[in-house]
Amino acid sequence: MGSLGGGSSSGGGPSGGLGGMNSYAMERQNDDQVDMLTSKMGLLKEISLQIGEEVNAQNRYLQDLSNDFTTSGSLLNTTMGKLTKMAKNQSSRWMCYLVLFVIAVFSWLFLFRRSH
């Protein structure tokens, strides 16, 4: 049998000789770079999947937050309706007590937050 590349046996590539060695080395270098790019592509794929998962988690969090705000808004509207109804039905003295109570609570909260 003869050599694989059909060239002289002193080469290592199809054209034999020193050019064959250069061609083999370049082919090997290309293969190494392809392997490196493949591993980097895999890493980029993993990172992009993790980013996608994080985005989905943040979207769920924002949706829950939006639902909580909607519920709170409805609760506040209901409370305001009841307060308005109470203000119309009760004497103004009860409204003054309510306003003073709210002011006292907010003052206490402000001072409490400030001290901590």
Summary of the structure (lengths in Angstrom):
residues: 116
radius of gyration: 38.6
end to end distance: 90.5
largest distance: 115.6
contacts: 243
relative contact order: 0.04
helix: 84%
strand: 0%
